[in-house]
Amino acid sequence: MSVFSNLWSFLLVLGILVFFHELGHFMVARWCGVKADVFSLGFGPEIVGRVDRHGTRWRLALIPLGGYVKFHGDANAASAGAGLAGLSDEERRISFPTQPVWKRALIVAAGPVANFILSIVIFAGVAFFLGQGVLAPRVESLRPGEAAEAAGFKPGDLIRAINGKPIATWSEVQRIVQVSAEVPLTVVVERDGQEATLSVTPKLRVLETPFGKNRVGLIGLNGSARPEDWTIQHFNPLESVEQGVLETWYIGERTVSMIAGLIAGSEPLDQVSGPIGTGYLAGKVAAFGFAALMNLAAVLSVSVGLLNLLPIPMLDGGHLLFQAIEALKGRPLSERVQEYGFRLGFVFVLALMLFTTINDLQKLLRG
């Protein structure tokens, strides 16, 4: 039952992410007058499908690890090359490869943008319908020997500002501290009705998480356990959208920081997860309810959008890179160069999938 729950939760989250990503490509292509031959959820043999009045075949395929939209005139589903031979003038007019470079770039960028919009919508929906649990930024206790104790924090301190930024919730304290390892922070606290200014430098710690090792800053504070410090904050529609944007922006910043750290070697590689790790996590999160699972989908949607923007052939970012070069040169790269680029991109994607699968299996074996 646990395996079934994990699998169901994973397929639900993945299906939502893939569908909206490909829907972004599809909708902008339709707006640009480009025909989509196929809209597929999954790869491989078709399970069920139908053709709509515009001639697009909508299909559900056997292998649920992704999806694609194949546009008219593309040589294949990855838009790796043009297949214009034998097409009439009318068919060429609605083909993807014959469009101006700006239209092709819009269609390609629409997939990642759709992921960001999906994230905003989910976070905004949760904020509007369920509200947000808010813990006051009050210190309950200190962990002995940590930076906060040495800096002079005391139980009962109410944190009012960090580096000049007003603080209203405990989660704001956590987020600032976690991303500020080895960076001095100036903290204003309210103590016995008066303000005190403290200086503290979070220490770098490597924590074991379901994703693997995570490098964060810690100062050794525990949040309040008082019931009166817990409230539920409710938002109107406009405030909910604002919350969605802010949360999506935060997740995006953390994802970019992690990717940069992986490239620079400052972040451990074992925190990178693939389908197995994501499925395991989805099953665990699903136990907390549908809203928690949708929150996970929103977080992953930001990551999917950003990863797809990496300038690697086979990914949307690789297409955008080729299109940017075409716009600067006034002509596209040769088919030979593009073909080699897509081959290298394909090898990279396969290697990444193999690496993340091994990573996930090792983490599961370690328990």
C-alpha positions in Angstrom: 0.0 0.0 0.0 2.9 2.4 0.7 4.4 1.7 -2.7 1.0 2.3 -4.3 0.5 5.5 -2.4 3.9 6.8 -3.4 3.3 5.9 -7.0 -0.1 7.4 -7.2 1.1 10.7 -5.5 4.1 10.9 -7.8 2.1 10.3 -11.0 -0.5 12.9 -9.9 2.2 15.6 -9.2 4.2 14.7 -12.3 1.1 14.7 -14.5 0.1 18.1 -13.3 3.6 19.6 -13.9 3.9 18.0 -17.3 0.4 18.9 -18.5 0.7 22.6 -17.6 4.3 22.9 -19.0 3.2 21.4 -22.3 -0.1 23.4 -22.2 2.0 26.6 -22.1 3.8 25.6 -25.3 0.5 24.5 -26.9 -1.5 27.6 -26.1 1.1 30.1 -27.3 1.7 28.1 -30.4 -2.1 28.2 -31.1 -2.0 32.0 -30.5 0.9 32.3 -33.0 -1.0 30.3 -35.6 1.2 27.1 -35.3 -0.5 23.7 -35.5 0.2 21.1 -32.9 0.1 17.6 -34.4 0.4 15.8 -31.0 -0.1 16.6 -27.4 1.2 13.7 -25.4 1.2 12.9 -21.7 3.9 10.3 -21.4 6.1 8.5 -23.9 5.9 5.3 -25.8 2.8 3.3 -26.9 -0.5 5.1 -26.7 -3.1 4.0 -24.1 -5.9 6.2 -25.3 -6.2 9.2 -27.6 -8.5 11.4 -29.7 -8.1 14.0 -32.4 -9.7 17.4 -31.8 -11.3 19.7 -34.4 -8.0 21.5 -35.0 -6.3 18.2 -36.0 -4.3 17.8 -32.8 -4.1 14.3 -31.4 -4.3 14.3 -27.6 -2.8 11.1 -26.2 -2.0 9.3 -22.9 1.0 7.1 -23.3 2.4 4.2 -21.4 5.6 5.6 -19.9 4.5 8.5 -17.6 7.9 10.2 -17.2 7.2 13.4 -19.1 5.4 14.5 -22.2 5.7 16.6 -25.3 3.9 18.7 -27.9 4.9 17.9 -31.5 4.4 20.9 -33.8 3.6 20.7 -37.5 6.8 20.7 -39.5 9.0 19.4 -36.7 11.2 16.4 -37.6 10.5 14.9 -34.1 8.9 15.6 -30.8 12.0 17.4 -29.5 11.8 20.0 -32.3 15.3 18.8 -33.2 15.3 19.7 -36.9 12.7 20.6 -39.5 10.6 18.1 -41.4 9.3 20.3 -44.1 9.8 18.1 -47.1 6.6 17.5 -49.1 4.6 20.1 -47.2 2.3 22.4 -49.2 2.5 26.2 -48.8 -0.5 26.2 -46.5 1.1 23.6 -44.3 4.4 25.5 -44.2 2.5 28.6 -43.1 1.3 26.8 -39.9 4.6 24.9 -39.3 6.8 25.7 -36.4 10.2 25.8 -38.2 9.0 28.5 -40.7 7.9 30.9 -38.0 9.9 34.1 -37.3 12.5 33.5 -34.6 10.6 35.7 -32.0 7.5 33.5 -32.4 9.5 30.3 -31.9 11.2 31.8 -28.9 7.8 32.7 -27.3 6.5 29.2 -27.9 9.5 27.6 -26.3 9.6 30.0 -23.3 5.9 29.5 -22.7 6.5 26.0 -21.1 8.7 27.2 -18.2 6.6 30.3 -17.8 3.5 28.1 -17.4 5.3 26.3 -14.6 5.9 29.5 -12.8 2.3 30.6 -13.3 1.1 27.2 -12.0 3.2 27.6 -8.9 1.8 31.1 -8.2 -1.8 29.8 -8.7 -1.3 26.9 -6.3 0.4 29.0 -3.6 -2.3 31.7 -4.0 -5.1 29.1 -3.9 -3.8 27.6 -0.7 -3.4 31.0 0.9 -6.9 32.1 -0.1 -8.8 28.9 0.9 -6.8 27.7 3.8 -4.9 30.7 5.1 -1.4 30.5 6.4 -0.3 29.3 9.8 1.8 32.1 11.4 4.2 31.6 14.4 5.3 34.8 16.1 9.1 35.3 15.9 9.6 34.7 19.6 12.5 32.7 21.0 11.4 29.8 23.2 14.9 28.4 24.0 18.5 28.3 22.9 20.6 25.3 22.0 23.8 25.3 24.2 27.0 26.1 22.5 25.5 27.6 19.4 26.0 31.1 17.9 22.8 32.6 19.3 23.8 31.8 22.9 27.2 33.5 22.3 25.5 36.5 20.7 23.4 37.1 23.8 19.9 36.0 22.8 17.6 35.1 25.6 14.3 33.1 25.9 11.3 35.3 25.4 13.1 37.6 22.9 10.8 38.8 20.2 12.7 39.3 16.9 11.7 42.6 15.2 14.2 43.0 12.4 17.2 41.3 10.7 19.7 43.5 8.8 17.1 46.3 8.7 14.3 44.1 7.3 11.2 44.0 9.5 10.3 40.5 10.8 6.7 39.4 11.4 6.9 35.6 11.5 9.2 32.8 12.7 9.4 31.4 9.1 11.0 34.7 8.0 13.7 34.3 10.7 14.4 30.7 9.5 14.6 31.6 5.8 17.0 34.5 6.4 19.3 32.5 8.7 19.3 29.4 6.5 20.6 31.3 3.5 23.1 33.4 5.5 25.7 30.8 6.6 28.9 32.5 7.7 27.3 35.9 7.0 27.1 38.3 10.0 23.5 39.4 10.8 22.3 42.4 12.8 19.2 41.4 14.8 16.9 43.7 16.7 14.9 42.0 19.4 12.3 43.3 21.8 13.1 42.3 25.4 11.1 43.4 28.5 9.5 46.2 26.5 12.8 47.6 25.2 14.8 47.0 22.0 18.3 45.4 21.9 20.6 45.0 19.0 22.5 41.7 18.7 25.1 40.5 16.1 25.2 36.9 15.2 26.8 34.8 12.4 25.0 31.6 11.4 27.2 28.6 11.3 27.3 26.3 8.3 25.7 22.9 9.0 25.1 20.0 6.7 21.8 18.4 7.5 20.4 15.0 6.4 17.0 15.5 4.7 14.8 13.3 2.5 16.5 15.0 -0.5 20.0 14.2 0.8 22.5 16.5 2.5 21.5 20.2 2.7 23.9 23.0 3.6 22.2 25.6 5.7 23.0 28.3 8.2 21.9 27.8 11.9 22.3 29.9 15.0 20.6 27.6 17.6 17.3 29.2 18.3 14.0 27.3 19.0 10.7 28.9 18.1 7.9 29.6 20.5 5.7 26.8 21.8 3.1 29.1 23.3 -0.4 28.6 21.8 -1.0 32.4 21.8 1.9 32.8 19.4 0.1 30.7 16.8 -2.4 32.4 14.5 -4.0 31.7 11.1 -3.6 34.5 8.7 -6.3 34.9 6.0 -5.9 36.7 2.7 -8.2 38.4 0.2 -7.8 37.4 -3.5 -5.3 40.2 -4.2 -3.2 39.4 -1.1 -3.4 35.7 -2.0 -1.9 36.3 -5.4 0.8 38.4 -3.8 1.6 35.5 -1.4 1.8 33.2 -4.4 4.2 35.5 -6.2 6.4 35.9 -3.1 6.5 32.2 -2.4 7.3 31.4 -6.0 10.1 34.0 -6.1 11.6 32.6 -2.9 11.6 29.0 -4.2 13.1 30.3 -7.4 15.9 32.1 -5.6 16.7 29.0 -3.6 16.7 26.8 -6.6 19.0 29.1 -8.6 21.3 29.3 -5.6 21.4 25.5 -5.3 22.1 25.0 -9.1 24.9 27.6 -8.9 26.3 25.8 -5.8 26.2 22.4 -7.6 28.0 23.9 -10.6 30.6 25.6 -8.3 31.0 22.5 -6.2 29.9 24.2 -3.0 26.7 22.1 -2.8 26.7 18.3 -2.3 25.6 16.4 -5.3 23.6 13.8 -3.3 20.8 16.3 -2.7 19.9 16.0 -6.4 16.9 13.7 -6.8 15.2 12.0 -9.7 11.9 10.2 -10.3 12.5 7.7 -7.5 13.3 10.3 -4.8 10.5 12.5 -5.9 8.0 9.6 -5.8 9.2 8.7 -2.3 8.8 12.3 -1.1 5.4 12.7 -2.8 4.1 9.7 -0.9 5.4 11.0 2.4 3.9 14.5 1.8 0.5 13.0 0.6 0.1 11.6 4.1 -0.4 15.2 5.3 -3.3 15.8 2.9 -4.1 17.1 -0.6 -3.1 20.7 0.2 0.4 19.6 1.3 0.7 17.6 -2.0 -0.3 20.6 -4.0 2.3 22.7 -2.2 4.9 20.1 -3.2 3.7 20.3 -6.8 4.1 24.1 -6.6 7.7 23.8 -5.3 8.6 21.3 -8.0 6.9 23.3 -10.7 9.3 26.2 -10.0 12.3 23.8 -10.2 11.0 22.2 -13.4 10.6 25.7 -15.0 14.1 26.8 -14.0 15.8 23.5 -15.0 14.1 23.7 -18.4 15.7 27.1 -18.9 19.2 25.8 -18.6 21.0 26.3 -21.9 21.3 22.6 -22.7 20.1 21.3 -26.1 17.1 19.0 -25.7 15.8 21.4 -23.0 13.8 24.6 -23.6 16.9 26.6 -22.7 18.9 24.9 -25.4 16.3 25.9 -28.0 16.3 29.4 -26.7 20.1 29.6 -26.9 20.0 28.4 -30.6 17.3 31.0 -31.3 19.2 33.8 -29.6 22.2 32.9 -31.8 20.0 32.9 -34.9 18.6 36.4 -33.9 22.1 37.8 -33.5 23.6 36.2 -36.7 20.5 36.8 -38.8 20.4 33.1 -39.8 20.0 29.8 -37.9 22.9 27.5 -37.0 23.6 24.8 -39.5 21.6 21.6 -39.2 24.8 19.7 -38.6 25.7 21.9 -35.6 22.2 21.7 -34.2 22.2 17.9 -34.6 25.5 17.5 -32.7 24.1 19.9 -30.0 21.0 17.9 -29.6 23.0 14.7 -29.4 25.2 16.1 -26.6 22.1 17.3 -24.9 20.5 13.9 -25.1 23.6 12.3 -23.6 23.6 14.9 -20.8 20.0 14.3 -20.0 20.5 10.5 -20.0 23.5 10.8 -17.7 21.6 13.1 -15.4 18.8 10.6 -15.1 21.2 7.7 -14.4 23.0 9.8 -11.8 19.8 10.8 -10.0 18.5 7.3 -10.1 21.7 5.9 -8.5 21.6 8.8 -6.0 18.0 8.0 -5.0 18.6 4.3 -4.7 21.6 4.9 -2.4 19.5 7.2 -0.2 16.8 4.6 0.0 19.2 1.8 0.9 20.7 4.1 3.6 17.2 4.4 5.0 
